[in-house]
Amino acid sequence: MRNGFVISLSKLDGDISMTTEYRLIHFNCARPLGAFNMENEFVRVFMAILPRIFTDADSFDGMHWHTHGIRRPNGDWYGMQDAFPYPRDMAAPDVCTMAGWTSIEALKEFSYNGRTHPPGMRRLSDSLDRSDGASFVLWWAPRGERFSMQDGWERLQSLRQNGPTESAFSLEHLISKPVAA
């Protein structure tokens, strides 16, 4: 799909307390080294572990929603279910995730201490192209605001080009949650 797709909520924001005015959004991308096909071990392993990670994400209390897709080098977005067949003559895409969290602590708990995400990502970390710089961006968003994957991509580009700001920051340069108005 061109220009990104609007997130489909895995968990509705209505599940959170009415006193929560902001939520933490993260967007990250990973570009595998080599061809994007099932002969590539990264792609094969990644696609095999996704269902388990998604199941854990759906039941994790600190996550409001998550969505995933690929961004081809020409800028077109596709859902994970539409990733294949992938054009053999095209460079590898960015495999992207965007999620809404209750807090930075919840994001860290799932990412670093969860049952499926940490071991799966450790196994794949040596197979990633990191030549474009930062691959992970955070921002605080008012409850109910909707985003496309392209919105996340643009925030990541902002972080890469401008460094951390209130609208695009990293785990190394955290911005405090805004005070509810």
C-alpha positions in Angstrom: 0.0 0.0 0.0 1.4 3.4 -0.9 2.1 6.0 1.9 1.6 3.6 4.8 -1.4 2.1 6.4 -3.2 3.3 9.4 -2.7 1.1 12.4 -5.2 -1.6 13.2 -5.6 -1.8 17.0 -4.8 -5.1 18.6 -6.1 -3.7 21.9 -8.4 -0.8 22.1 -7.3 2.4 23.9 -10.5 2.2 25.9 -8.9 -0.5 28.1 -6.7 2.2 29.8 -7.6 4.4 32.6 -9.5 7.6 31.8 -6.8 9.6 33.7 -4.1 8.6 31.1 -3.9 11.5 28.7 -0.7 10.4 26.8 0.7 7.1 25.6 4.2 6.2 24.5 4.5 5.2 20.8 7.5 3.4 19.4 8.4 2.7 15.8 11.4 0.5 14.8 12.7 -1.0 11.7 15.1 -3.7 10.8 16.6 -4.3 7.4 17.9 -7.9 6.9 21.3 -8.4 5.3 21.0 -10.3 2.0 18.0 -11.1 -0.1 14.5 -10.8 1.3 13.3 -14.4 0.6 12.7 -17.6 2.6 16.2 -18.8 1.7 17.6 -16.1 3.9 17.9 -17.5 7.4 17.0 -14.1 9.0 13.8 -14.0 7.0 12.9 -17.6 7.6 13.5 -17.4 11.4 11.9 -14.0 11.7 8.7 -15.1 10.0 8.6 -18.3 12.1 8.8 -16.5 15.4 6.4 -13.6 14.6 3.2 -15.5 15.6 4.6 -16.2 19.1 5.7 -12.7 19.6 2.3 -11.3 18.4 0.5 -13.7 20.8 2.7 -12.5 23.7 2.1 -8.8 22.7 -1.6 -9.3 22.5 -1.7 -10.5 26.1 0.9 -8.1 27.6 -0.8 -5.6 29.9 1.6 -2.7 29.2 0.9 -2.6 25.5 -2.2 -0.9 24.0 -1.8 -2.0 20.4 0.8 -3.1 17.8 1.1 -3.2 14.1 3.7 -4.4 11.6 4.7 -4.1 8.0 7.4 -3.8 5.5 8.6 -0.7 3.7 10.1 -1.4 0.3 13.0 0.8 -0.9 10.6 2.6 -3.3 8.6 3.8 -0.3 5.6 1.4 -0.7 4.2 -0.2 2.5 2.8 -3.7 2.8 1.4 -5.7 5.7 3.3 -8.7 6.9 0.7 -10.9 5.3 1.5 -9.3 1.9 5.4 -9.4 2.2 5.7 -12.3 -0.3 6.3 -12.7 -3.1 9.0 -10.1 -2.9 10.6 -8.8 -6.1 14.0 -10.5 -6.5 15.5 -7.4 -8.2 14.6 -5.1 -5.3 16.9 -4.4 -2.3 15.8 -5.7 1.1 12.9 -3.8 2.8 12.7 -2.4 6.2 10.6 -4.7 8.5 8.8 -2.3 10.8 6.8 -2.4 14.0 4.8 0.3 15.7 3.2 0.0 19.1 1.5 2.0 21.8 2.6 1.5 25.5 1.5 2.5 28.9 5.0 3.5 29.9 8.7 3.3 29.1 9.0 0.7 31.8 6.4 -1.5 30.0 8.2 -1.2 26.7 11.5 -2.2 28.3 9.8 -5.1 30.2 8.4 -6.6 27.0 11.4 -5.9 24.9 14.2 -7.0 27.3 12.5 -9.5 29.7 9.6 -10.9 27.7 9.3 -14.6 26.9 9.7 -14.5 23.1 10.9 -11.1 22.0 14.3 -10.9 23.6 15.6 -14.4 22.6 14.2 -14.1 19.1 15.8 -10.7 18.5 19.1 -11.7 20.0 19.3 -14.6 17.6 18.7 -12.3 14.7 20.7 -9.2 15.7 23.9 -10.1 13.7 21.8 -10.4 10.5 20.7 -6.7 10.4 21.9 -3.9 8.2 22.6 -1.0 10.6 24.2 1.4 8.1 21.3 4.0 8.1 21.8 4.8 11.8 19.1 4.8 14.5 16.4 2.1 13.9 14.1 2.9 16.9 12.2 6.1 17.8 9.8 7.1 20.6 7.3 9.8 21.1 4.4 10.7 23.4 1.0 11.0 21.8 -2.4 12.2 23.1 -4.7 9.3 23.8 -6.9 8.6 20.7 -4.5 10.0 18.1 -4.0 7.6 15.2 -0.8 7.0 13.2 0.3 5.4 10.0 3.5 3.5 9.5 4.6 6.3 7.3 4.2 8.7 10.3 6.5 6.4 12.3 9.0 6.3 9.4 9.0 10.1 9.2 9.7 10.4 13.0 12.6 8.0 12.6 14.0 10.0 9.8 13.7 13.1 12.0 15.7 11.4 14.8 18.3 10.3 12.3 18.7 13.8 10.8 18.1 16.1 13.8 18.9 14.0 16.9 16.5 13.6 19.8 13.6 16.1 20.1 10.3 16.1 22.0 8.6 14.6 19.0 11.3 12.0 18.2 13.6 10.6 20.9 15.4 7.4 21.9 15.8 5.2 24.9 19.2 6.9 25.4 17.7 10.4 25.4 14.3 9.9 27.0 11.7 12.7 27.2 9.4 12.8 30.2 5.7 12.0 29.7 3.8 15.3 29.2 1.6 16.4 32.0 -2.1 16.0 31.2 -3.8 19.3 30.6 
